[in-house]
Amino acid sequence: MTDLTHLGRASALPATPADAVLDYPANPRPGTDYLVRFAVPEFTSLCPVTGQPDFAHLVIEYVPAATIVESKSLKLFLGSFRNHAGFHEDCTVGIGQRLFDEMAPKWLRIGGYWYPRGGIPIDVFWQSGPPPAGVWLPDQGVAPYRGRG
């Protein structure tokens, strides 16, 4: 796996999502449909109008085809959003579409559970199409926002 950019090496946080390089090693279980889930409970980006930080709990799930996404490169890509100004919809859907376009999985979905700004939580969901038949899709496990309980 010498073709990986980040794993086993020192890597700086990319300045922007566009600068981030994602690595896609070969699927270790080709021919088997299975679900991969990444839970990102502390995702951060910036409001494009005010510059204030926005926080979300992201859940990224996919069924691999020929490749998988390497987790350190994904972590660096997601971390690059901390200085990125984008609406919740743009960040959530953009992450899902980039992963889908580059990795070409059989299926991918992302749930963006954004914490309130201005008193309104915003949840954003995107998926590439219907999931493959027979793949177990557990609930994403993120409760709707309830405020102080």
CNS distance restraints for C-alpha pairs under 8 A (distance, minus, plus):
assign (resid   1 and name CA) (resid  25 and name CA) 7.55 0.50 0.50
assign (resid   4 and name CA) (resid  23 and name CA) 5.97 0.50 0.50
assign (resid   4 and name CA) (resid  24 and name CA) 7.90 0.50 0.50
assign (resid   4 and name CA) (resid  25 and name CA) 7.49 0.50 0.50
assign (resid   5 and name CA) (resid   9 and name CA) 7.70 0.50 0.50
assign (resid   5 and name CA) (resid  21 and name CA) 7.53 0.50 0.50
assign (resid   5 and name CA) (resid  22 and name CA) 7.97 0.50 0.50
assign (resid   5 and name CA) (resid  23 and name CA) 6.57 0.50 0.50
assign (resid   5 and name CA) (resid  73 and name CA) 7.75 0.50 0.50
assign (resid   6 and name CA) (resid  10 and name CA) 6.90 0.50 0.50
assign (resid   6 and name CA) (resid  11 and name CA) 5.90 0.50 0.50
assign (resid   6 and name CA) (resid  23 and name CA) 7.86 0.50 0.50
assign (resid   6 and name CA) (resid  72 and name CA) 6.65 0.50 0.50
assign (resid   6 and name CA) (resid  73 and name CA) 6.13 0.50 0.50
assign (resid   7 and name CA) (resid  70 and name CA) 8.00 0.50 0.50
assign (resid   7 and name CA) (resid  72 and name CA) 6.36 0.50 0.50
assign (resid   7 and name CA) (resid  73 and name CA) 7.59 0.50 0.50
assign (resid  12 and name CA) (resid  76 and name CA) 7.98 0.50 0.50
assign (resid  13 and name CA) (resid  76 and name CA) 5.63 0.50 0.50
assign (resid  13 and name CA) (resid  77 and name CA) 7.82 0.50 0.50
assign (resid  13 and name CA) (resid  79 and name CA) 6.83 0.50 0.50
assign (resid  13 and name CA) (resid  80 and name CA) 6.23 0.50 0.50
assign (resid  14 and name CA) (resid  19 and name CA) 5.74 0.50 0.50
assign (resid  14 and name CA) (resid  20 and name CA) 5.34 0.50 0.50
assign (resid  14 and name CA) (resid  76 and name CA) 6.78 0.50 0.50
assign (resid  14 and name CA) (resid  77 and name CA) 7.04 0.50 0.50
assign (resid  14 and name CA) (resid  79 and name CA) 7.85 0.50 0.50
assign (resid  14 and name CA) (resid  80 and name CA) 5.38 0.50 0.50
assign (resid  15 and name CA) (resid  19 and name CA) 6.48 0.50 0.50
assign (resid  15 and name CA) (resid  20 and name CA) 7.84 0.50 0.50
assign (resid  15 and name CA) (resid  80 and name CA) 5.88 0.50 0.50
assign (resid  15 and name CA) (resid  83 and name CA) 7.44 0.50 0.50
assign (resid  16 and name CA) (resid  20 and name CA) 6.69 0.50 0.50
assign (resid  16 and name CA) (resid  80 and name CA) 5.17 0.50 0.50
assign (resid  16 and name CA) (resid  81 and name CA) 6.54 0.50 0.50
assign (resid  16 and name CA) (resid  83 and name CA) 7.06 0.50 0.50
assign (resid  16 and name CA) (resid  84 and name CA) 6.42 0.50 0.50
assign (resid  17 and name CA) (resid  77 and name CA) 5.86 0.50 0.50
assign (resid  17 and name CA) (resid  78 and name CA) 7.44 0.50 0.50
assign (resid  17 and name CA) (resid  80 and name CA) 5.32 0.50 0.50
assign (resid  17 and name CA) (resid  81 and name CA) 6.09 0.50 0.50
assign (resid  17 and name CA) (resid  84 and name CA) 7.45 0.50 0.50
assign (resid  20 and name CA) (resid  73 and name CA) 7.90 0.50 0.50
assign (resid  20 and name CA) (resid  76 and name CA) 7.08 0.50 0.50
assign (resid  20 and name CA) (resid  77 and name CA) 5.22 0.50 0.50
assign (resid  20 and name CA) (resid  80 and name CA) 7.29 0.50 0.50
assign (resid  21 and name CA) (resid  73 and name CA) 6.74 0.50 0.50
assign (resid  21 and name CA) (resid  77 and name CA) 7.16 0.50 0.50
assign (resid  22 and name CA) (resid  69 and name CA) 7.16 0.50 0.50
assign (resid  22 and name CA) (resid  70 and name CA) 7.30 0.50 0.50
assign (resid  22 and name CA) (resid  73 and name CA) 5.03 0.50 0.50
assign (resid  22 and name CA) (resid  74 and name CA) 6.20 0.50 0.50
assign (resid  22 and name CA) (resid  77 and name CA) 7.02 0.50 0.50
assign (resid  23 and name CA) (resid  69 and name CA) 5.97 0.50 0.50
assign (resid  23 and name CA) (resid  70 and name CA) 5.48 0.50 0.50
assign (resid  23 and name CA) (resid  73 and name CA) 5.97 0.50 0.50
assign (resid  23 and name CA) (resid  74 and name CA) 7.92 0.50 0.50
assign (resid  24 and name CA) (resid  67 and name CA) 5.61 0.50 0.50
assign (resid  24 and name CA) (resid  68 and name CA) 5.33 0.50 0.50
assign (resid  24 and name CA) (resid  69 and name CA) 4.64 0.50 0.50
assign (resid  24 and name CA) (resid  70 and name CA) 5.84 0.50 0.50
assign (resid  24 and name CA) (resid 103 and name CA) 6.50 0.50 0.50
assign (resid  25 and name CA) (resid  67 and name CA) 5.50 0.50 0.50
assign (resid  25 and name CA) (resid  68 and name CA) 5.77 0.50 0.50
assign (resid  25 and name CA) (resid  69 and name CA) 6.70 0.50 0.50
assign (resid  25 and name CA) (resid  70 and name CA) 6.71 0.50 0.50
assign (resid  26 and name CA) (resid  66 and name CA) 5.95 0.50 0.50
assign (resid  26 and name CA) (resid  67 and name CA) 4.34 0.50 0.50
assign (resid  26 and name CA) (resid  68 and name CA) 6.26 0.50 0.50
assign (resid  27 and name CA) (resid  64 and name CA) 6.81 0.50 0.50
assign (resid  27 and name CA) (resid  65 and name CA) 6.96 0.50 0.50
assign (resid  27 and name CA) (resid  66 and name CA) 5.40 0.50 0.50
assign (resid  27 and name CA) (resid  67 and name CA) 4.43 0.50 0.50
assign (resid  27 and name CA) (resid  68 and name CA) 5.40 0.50 0.50
assign (resid  30 and name CA) (resid  65 and name CA) 6.90 0.50 0.50
assign (resid  30 and name CA) (resid  66 and name CA) 6.55 0.50 0.50
assign (resid  33 and name CA) (resid  63 and name CA) 6.33 0.50 0.50
assign (resid  33 and name CA) (resid  64 and name CA) 7.18 0.50 0.50
assign (resid  33 and name CA) (resid 132 and name CA) 7.96 0.50 0.50
assign (resid  33 and name CA) (resid 135 and name CA) 6.57 0.50 0.50
assign (resid  34 and name CA) (resid  63 and name CA) 5.63 0.50 0.50
assign (resid  34 and name CA) (resid  64 and name CA) 7.23 0.50 0.50
assign (resid  34 and name CA) (resid 135 and name CA) 6.26 0.50 0.50
assign (resid  34 and name CA) (resid 136 and name CA) 7.64 0.50 0.50
assign (resid  35 and name CA) (resid  61 and name CA) 6.64 0.50 0.50
assign (resid  35 and name CA) (resid  62 and name CA) 5.66 0.50 0.50
assign (resid  35 and name CA) (resid  63 and name CA) 4.87 0.50 0.50
assign (resid  35 and name CA) (resid  64 and name CA) 7.51 0.50 0.50
assign (resid  35 and name CA) (resid 135 and name CA) 6.95 0.50 0.50
assign (resid  35 and name CA) (resid 136 and name CA) 7.13 0.50 0.50
assign (resid  35 and name CA) (resid 137 and name CA) 7.33 0.50 0.50
assign (resid  36 and name CA) (resid  61 and name CA) 5.43 0.50 0.50
assign (resid  36 and name CA) (resid  62 and name CA) 5.35 0.50 0.50
assign (resid  36 and name CA) (resid  63 and name CA) 6.31 0.50 0.50
assign (resid  36 and name CA) (resid  64 and name CA) 7.71 0.50 0.50
assign (resid  37 and name CA) (resid  59 and name CA) 6.93 0.50 0.50
assign (resid  37 and name CA) (resid  60 and name CA) 5.63 0.50 0.50
assign (resid  37 and name CA) (resid  61 and name CA) 4.36 0.50 0.50
assign (resid  37 and name CA) (resid  62 and name CA) 6.75 0.50 0.50
assign (resid  38 and name CA) (resid  58 and name CA) 8.00 0.50 0.50
assign (resid  38 and name CA) (resid  59 and name CA) 5.76 0.50 0.50
assign (resid  38 and name CA) (resid  60 and name CA) 5.09 0.50 0.50
assign (resid  38 and name CA) (resid  61 and name CA) 6.39 0.50 0.50
assign (resid  39 and name CA) (resid  57 and name CA) 7.35 0.50 0.50
assign (resid  39 and name CA) (resid  58 and name CA) 5.95 0.50 0.50
assign (resid  39 and name CA) (resid  59 and name CA) 4.65 0.50 0.50
assign (resid  39 and name CA) (resid  60 and name CA) 6.54 0.50 0.50
assign (resid  40 and name CA) (resid  57 and name CA) 5.53 0.50 0.50
assign (resid  40 and name CA) (resid  58 and name CA) 4.89 0.50 0.50
assign (resid  40 and name CA) (resid  59 and name CA) 6.17 0.50 0.50
assign (resid  41 and name CA) (resid  56 and name CA) 6.63 0.50 0.50
assign (resid  41 and name CA) (resid  57 and name CA) 4.08 0.50 0.50
assign (resid  41 and name CA) (resid  58 and name CA) 6.18 0.50 0.50
assign (resid  42 and name CA) (resid  55 and name CA) 6.61 0.50 0.50
assign (resid  42 and name CA) (resid  56 and name CA) 6.20 0.50 0.50
assign (resid  42 and name CA) (resid  57 and name CA) 5.91 0.50 0.50
assign (resid  43 and name CA) (resid  55 and name CA) 5.63 0.50 0.50
assign (resid  43 and name CA) (resid  56 and name CA) 5.10 0.50 0.50
assign (resid  43 and name CA) (resid  57 and name CA) 6.04 0.50 0.50
assign (resid  43 and name CA) (resid  58 and name CA) 6.80 0.50 0.50
assign (resid  43 and name CA) (resid  78 and name CA) 7.16 0.50 0.50
assign (resid  43 and name CA) (resid  79 and name CA) 7.41 0.50 0.50
assign (resid  43 and name CA) (resid  82 and name CA) 7.83 0.50 0.50
assign (resid  44 and name CA) (resid  53 and name CA) 6.62 0.50 0.50
assign (resid  44 and name CA) (resid  54 and name CA) 5.63 0.50 0.50
assign (resid  44 and name CA) (resid  55 and name CA) 4.67 0.50 0.50
assign (resid  44 and name CA) (resid  56 and name CA) 6.44 0.50 0.50
assign (resid  44 and name CA) (resid  79 and name CA) 7.50 0.50 0.50
assign (resid  44 and name CA) (resid  81 and name CA) 6.35 0.50 0.50
assign (resid  44 and name CA) (resid  82 and name CA) 4.99 0.50 0.50
assign (resid  45 and name CA) (resid  53 and name CA) 5.78 0.50 0.50
assign (resid  45 and name CA) (resid  54 and name CA) 5.28 0.50 0.50
assign (resid  45 and name CA) (resid  55 and name CA) 6.66 0.50 0.50
assign (resid  45 and name CA) (resid  81 and name CA) 4.97 0.50 0.50
assign (resid  45 and name CA) (resid  82 and name CA) 4.38 0.50 0.50
assign (resid  45 and name CA) (resid  83 and name CA) 6.16 0.50 0.50
assign (resid  45 and name CA) (resid  84 and name CA) 5.58 0.50 0.50
assign (resid  45 and name CA) (resid  85 and name CA) 6.35 0.50 0.50
assign (resid  45 and name CA) (resid  86 and name CA) 7.05 0.50 0.50
assign (resid  46 and name CA) (resid  51 and name CA) 5.37 0.50 0.50
assign (resid  46 and name CA) (resid  52 and name CA) 5.53 0.50 0.50
assign (resid  46 and name CA) (resid  53 and name CA) 4.47 0.50 0.50
assign (resid  46 and name CA) (resid  54 and name CA) 5.47 0.50 0.50
assign (resid  46 and name CA) (resid  81 and name CA) 7.72 0.50 0.50
assign (resid  46 and name CA) (resid  82 and name CA) 6.54 0.50 0.50
assign (resid  46 and name CA) (resid  83 and name CA) 6.28 0.50 0.50
assign (resid  46 and name CA) (resid  84 and name CA) 5.70 0.50 0.50
assign (resid  46 and name CA) (resid  85 and name CA) 4.49 0.50 0.50
assign (resid  46 and name CA) (resid  86 and name CA) 6.29 0.50 0.50
assign (resid  47 and name CA) (resid  51 and name CA) 4.86 0.50 0.50
assign (resid  47 and name CA) (resid  52 and name CA) 5.38 0.50 0.50
assign (resid  47 and name CA) (resid  53 and name CA) 6.16 0.50 0.50
assign (resid  47 and name CA) (resid  54 and name CA) 6.29 0.50 0.50
assign (resid  47 and name CA) (resid  85 and name CA) 5.39 0.50 0.50
assign (resid  47 and name CA) (resid  86 and name CA) 5.89 0.50 0.50
assign (resid  47 and name CA) (resid  87 and name CA) 6.25 0.50 0.50
assign (resid  48 and name CA) (resid  85 and name CA) 4.36 0.50 0.50
assign (resid  48 and name CA) (resid  86 and name CA) 5.08 0.50 0.50
assign (resid  48 and name CA) (resid  87 and name CA) 6.40 0.50 0.50
assign (resid  51 and name CA) (resid  85 and name CA) 6.93 0.50 0.50
assign (resid  53 and name CA) (resid  82 and name CA) 7.80 0.50 0.50
assign (resid  54 and name CA) (resid 114 and name CA) 7.55 0.50 0.50
assign (resid  54 and name CA) (resid 115 and name CA) 7.32 0.50 0.50
assign (resid  54 and name CA) (resid 117 and name CA) 7.54 0.50 0.50
assign (resid  55 and name CA) (resid 114 and name CA) 5.93 0.50 0.50
assign (resid  55 and name CA) (resid 115 and name CA) 5.71 0.50 0.50
assign (resid  56 and name CA) (resid 112 and name CA) 6.34 0.50 0.50
assign (resid  56 and name CA) (resid 113 and name CA) 5.34 0.50 0.50
assign (resid  56 and name CA) (resid 114 and name CA) 4.08 0.50 0.50
assign (resid  56 and name CA) (resid 115 and name CA) 5.68 0.50 0.50
assign (resid  57 and name CA) (resid 112 and name CA) 6.07 0.50 0.50
assign (resid  57 and name CA) (resid 113 and name CA) 5.08 0.50 0.50
assign (resid  57 and name CA) (resid 114 and name CA) 6.37 0.50 0.50
assign (resid  57 and name CA) (resid 115 and name CA) 7.99 0.50 0.50
assign (resid  57 and name CA) (resid 142 and name CA) 8.00 0.50 0.50
assign (resid  58 and name CA) (resid 110 and name CA) 6.99 0.50 0.50
assign (resid  58 and name CA) (resid 111 and name CA) 5.64 0.50 0.50
assign (resid  58 and name CA) (resid 112 and name CA) 4.65 0.50 0.50
assign (resid  58 and name CA) (resid 113 and name CA) 6.14 0.50 0.50
assign (resid  59 and name CA) (resid 110 and name CA) 5.58 0.50 0.50
assign (resid  59 and name CA) (resid 111 and name CA) 5.13 0.50 0.50
assign (resid  59 and name CA) (resid 112 and name CA) 6.66 0.50 0.50
assign (resid  59 and name CA) (resid 140 and name CA) 6.80 0.50 0.50
assign (resid  60 and name CA) (resid  96 and name CA) 7.66 0.50 0.50
assign (resid  60 and name CA) (resid 108 and name CA) 7.50 0.50 0.50
assign (resid  60 and name CA) (resid 109 and name CA) 6.03 0.50 0.50
assign (resid  60 and name CA) (resid 110 and name CA) 4.48 0.50 0.50
assign (resid  60 and name CA) (resid 111 and name CA) 6.60 0.50 0.50
assign (resid  61 and name CA) (resid 108 and name CA) 5.66 0.50 0.50
assign (resid  61 and name CA) (resid 109 and name CA) 5.36 0.50 0.50
assign (resid  61 and name CA) (resid 110 and name CA) 6.27 0.50 0.50
assign (resid  62 and name CA) (resid 105 and name CA) 6.67 0.50 0.50
assign (resid  62 and name CA) (resid 106 and name CA) 7.46 0.50 0.50
assign (resid  62 and name CA) (resid 107 and name CA) 5.42 0.50 0.50
assign (resid  62 and name CA) (resid 108 and name CA) 4.10 0.50 0.50
assign (resid  62 and name CA) (resid 109 and name CA) 6.32 0.50 0.50
assign (resid  63 and name CA) (resid 105 and name CA) 5.89 0.50 0.50
assign (resid  63 and name CA) (resid 106 and name CA) 5.45 0.50 0.50
assign (resid  63 and name CA) (resid 107 and name CA) 5.21 0.50 0.50
assign (resid  63 and name CA) (resid 108 and name CA) 6.49 0.50 0.50
assign (resid  64 and name CA) (resid  68 and name CA) 5.87 0.50 0.50
assign (resid  64 and name CA) (resid 104 and name CA) 7.86 0.50 0.50
assign (resid  64 and name CA) (resid 105 and name CA) 4.57 0.50 0.50
assign (resid  64 and name CA) (resid 106 and name CA) 5.74 0.50 0.50
assign (resid  64 and name CA) (resid 107 and name CA) 7.29 0.50 0.50
assign (resid  65 and name CA) (resid 104 and name CA) 6.86 0.50 0.50
assign (resid  65 and name CA) (resid 105 and name CA) 4.74 0.50 0.50
assign (resid  65 and name CA) (resid 106 and name CA) 5.36 0.50 0.50
assign (resid  66 and name CA) (resid 104 and name CA) 7.85 0.50 0.50
assign (resid  66 and name CA) (resid 105 and name CA) 7.32 0.50 0.50
assign (resid  67 and name CA) (resid 103 and name CA) 6.29 0.50 0.50
assign (resid  67 and name CA) (resid 104 and name CA) 7.71 0.50 0.50
assign (resid  67 and name CA) (resid 105 and name CA) 7.22 0.50 0.50
assign (resid  68 and name CA) (resid 103 and name CA) 6.83 0.50 0.50
assign (resid  68 and name CA) (resid 105 and name CA) 7.77 0.50 0.50
assign (resid  69 and name CA) (resid  73 and name CA) 7.72 0.50 0.50
assign (resid  69 and name CA) (resid  74 and name CA) 6.94 0.50 0.50
assign (resid  69 and name CA) (resid 103 and name CA) 6.94 0.50 0.50
assign (resid  70 and name CA) (resid  74 and name CA) 6.35 0.50 0.50
assign (resid  71 and name CA) (resid  75 and name CA) 6.05 0.50 0.50
assign (resid  72 and name CA) (resid  76 and name CA) 6.28 0.50 0.50
assign (resid  73 and name CA) (resid  77 and name CA) 6.13 0.50 0.50
assign (resid  74 and name CA) (resid  78 and name CA) 6.10 0.50 0.50
assign (resid  75 and name CA) (resid  79 and name CA) 6.00 0.50 0.50
assign (resid  76 and name CA) (resid  80 and name CA) 6.21 0.50 0.50
assign (resid  77 and name CA) (resid  81 and name CA) 7.33 0.50 0.50
assign (resid  80 and name CA) (resid  84 and name CA) 7.07 0.50 0.50
assign (resid  81 and name CA) (resid  85 and name CA) 7.78 0.50 0.50
assign (resid  86 and name CA) (resid  90 and name CA) 5.97 0.50 0.50
assign (resid  86 and name CA) (resid  91 and name CA) 6.00 0.50 0.50
assign (resid  87 and name CA) (resid  91 and name CA) 6.32 0.50 0.50
assign (resid  88 and name CA) (resid  92 and name CA) 6.10 0.50 0.50
assign (resid  88 and name CA) (resid 112 and name CA) 7.83 0.50 0.50
assign (resid  88 and name CA) (resid 114 and name CA) 7.31 0.50 0.50
assign (resid  88 and name CA) (resid 122 and name CA) 7.49 0.50 0.50
assign (resid  88 and name CA) (resid 124 and name CA) 7.24 0.50 0.50
assign (resid  89 and name CA) (resid  93 and name CA) 5.93 0.50 0.50
assign (resid  89 and name CA) (resid  94 and name CA) 7.96 0.50 0.50
assign (resid  89 and name CA) (resid 124 and name CA) 6.08 0.50 0.50
assign (resid  90 and name CA) (resid  94 and name CA) 5.52 0.50 0.50
assign (resid  91 and name CA) (resid  95 and name CA) 6.07 0.50 0.50
assign (resid  92 and name CA) (resid  96 and name CA) 6.47 0.50 0.50
assign (resid  92 and name CA) (resid 110 and name CA) 7.09 0.50 0.50
assign (resid  92 and name CA) (resid 111 and name CA) 7.37 0.50 0.50
assign (resid  92 and name CA) (resid 112 and name CA) 5.79 0.50 0.50
assign (resid  92 and name CA) (resid 124 and name CA) 6.56 0.50 0.50
assign (resid  92 and name CA) (resid 125 and name CA) 7.41 0.50 0.50
assign (resid  92 and name CA) (resid 126 and name CA) 7.70 0.50 0.50
assign (resid  93 and name CA) (resid  97 and name CA) 6.02 0.50 0.50
assign (resid  93 and name CA) (resid 110 and name CA) 7.61 0.50 0.50
assign (resid  93 and name CA) (resid 124 and name CA) 7.74 0.50 0.50
assign (resid  93 and name CA) (resid 125 and name CA) 7.41 0.50 0.50
assign (resid  93 and name CA) (resid 126 and name CA) 5.99 0.50 0.50
assign (resid  94 and name CA) (resid  98 and name CA) 6.00 0.50 0.50
assign (resid  95 and name CA) (resid  99 and name CA) 6.25 0.50 0.50
assign (resid  96 and name CA) (resid 100 and name CA) 6.11 0.50 0.50
assign (resid  96 and name CA) (resid 108 and name CA) 7.23 0.50 0.50
assign (resid  96 and name CA) (resid 109 and name CA) 6.71 0.50 0.50
assign (resid  96 and name CA) (resid 110 and name CA) 5.94 0.50 0.50
assign (resid  96 and name CA) (resid 126 and name CA) 6.96 0.50 0.50
assign (resid  96 and name CA) (resid 127 and name CA) 7.48 0.50 0.50
assign (resid  97 and name CA) (resid 101 and name CA) 5.89 0.50 0.50
assign (resid  97 and name CA) (resid 128 and name CA) 7.97 0.50 0.50
assign (resid  98 and name CA) (resid 102 and name CA) 6.03 0.50 0.50
assign (resid  99 and name CA) (resid 103 and name CA) 5.61 0.50 0.50
assign (resid  99 and name CA) (resid 104 and name CA) 7.51 0.50 0.50
assign (resid 100 and name CA) (resid 104 and name CA) 5.12 0.50 0.50
assign (resid 100 and name CA) (resid 105 and name CA) 6.23 0.50 0.50
assign (resid 100 and name CA) (resid 107 and name CA) 7.82 0.50 0.50
assign (resid 100 and name CA) (resid 108 and name CA) 6.54 0.50 0.50
assign (resid 100 and name CA) (resid 128 and name CA) 7.43 0.50 0.50
assign (resid 106 and name CA) (resid 132 and name CA) 7.37 0.50 0.50
assign (resid 107 and name CA) (resid 127 and name CA) 7.54 0.50 0.50
assign (resid 107 and name CA) (resid 128 and name CA) 5.89 0.50 0.50
assign (resid 107 and name CA) (resid 129 and name CA) 6.80 0.50 0.50
assign (resid 107 and name CA) (resid 130 and name CA) 7.46 0.50 0.50
assign (resid 107 and name CA) (resid 131 and name CA) 5.86 0.50 0.50
assign (resid 107 and name CA) (resid 132 and name CA) 7.09 0.50 0.50
assign (resid 108 and name CA) (resid 127 and name CA) 5.57 0.50 0.50
assign (resid 108 and name CA) (resid 128 and name CA) 5.52 0.50 0.50
assign (resid 108 and name CA) (resid 129 and name CA) 7.85 0.50 0.50
assign (resid 108 and name CA) (resid 131 and name CA) 7.93 0.50 0.50
assign (resid 109 and name CA) (resid 125 and name CA) 7.43 0.50 0.50
assign (resid 109 and name CA) (resid 126 and name CA) 5.59 0.50 0.50
assign (resid 109 and name CA) (resid 127 and name CA) 3.95 0.50 0.50
assign (resid 109 and name CA) (resid 128 and name CA) 6.40 0.50 0.50
assign (resid 110 and name CA) (resid 125 and name CA) 5.78 0.50 0.50
assign (resid 110 and name CA) (resid 126 and name CA) 5.48 0.50 0.50
assign (resid 110 and name CA) (resid 127 and name CA) 6.36 0.50 0.50
assign (resid 111 and name CA) (resid 123 and name CA) 7.25 0.50 0.50
assign (resid 111 and name CA) (resid 124 and name CA) 5.93 0.50 0.50
assign (resid 111 and name CA) (resid 125 and name CA) 4.59 0.50 0.50
assign (resid 111 and name CA) (resid 126 and name CA) 6.76 0.50 0.50
assign (resid 111 and name CA) (resid 140 and name CA) 7.89 0.50 0.50
assign (resid 112 and name CA) (resid 123 and name CA) 5.47 0.50 0.50
assign (resid 112 and name CA) (resid 124 and name CA) 4.90 0.50 0.50
assign (resid 112 and name CA) (resid 125 and name CA) 6.16 0.50 0.50
assign (resid 113 and name CA) (resid 121 and name CA) 7.72 0.50 0.50
assign (resid 113 and name CA) (resid 122 and name CA) 6.58 0.50 0.50
assign (resid 113 and name CA) (resid 123 and name CA) 4.56 0.50 0.50
assign (resid 113 and name CA) (resid 124 and name CA) 6.61 0.50 0.50
assign (resid 113 and name CA) (resid 142 and name CA) 7.61 0.50 0.50
assign (resid 114 and name CA) (resid 121 and name CA) 5.72 0.50 0.50
assign (resid 114 and name CA) (resid 122 and name CA) 5.22 0.50 0.50
assign (resid 114 and name CA) (resid 123 and name CA) 5.67 0.50 0.50
assign (resid 114 and name CA) (resid 124 and name CA) 7.88 0.50 0.50
assign (resid 115 and name CA) (resid 120 and name CA) 7.90 0.50 0.50
assign (resid 115 and name CA) (resid 121 and name CA) 5.13 0.50 0.50
assign (resid 115 and name CA) (resid 122 and name CA) 7.01 0.50 0.50
assign (resid 115 and name CA) (resid 145 and name CA) 7.59 0.50 0.50
assign (resid 116 and name CA) (resid 120 and name CA) 4.76 0.50 0.50
assign (resid 116 and name CA) (resid 121 and name CA) 3.93 0.50 0.50
assign (resid 116 and name CA) (resid 122 and name CA) 6.97 0.50 0.50
assign (resid 117 and name CA) (resid 121 and name CA) 6.67 0.50 0.50
assign (resid 121 and name CA) (resid 145 and name CA) 6.93 0.50 0.50
assign (resid 131 and name CA) (resid 135 and name CA) 7.31 0.50 0.50
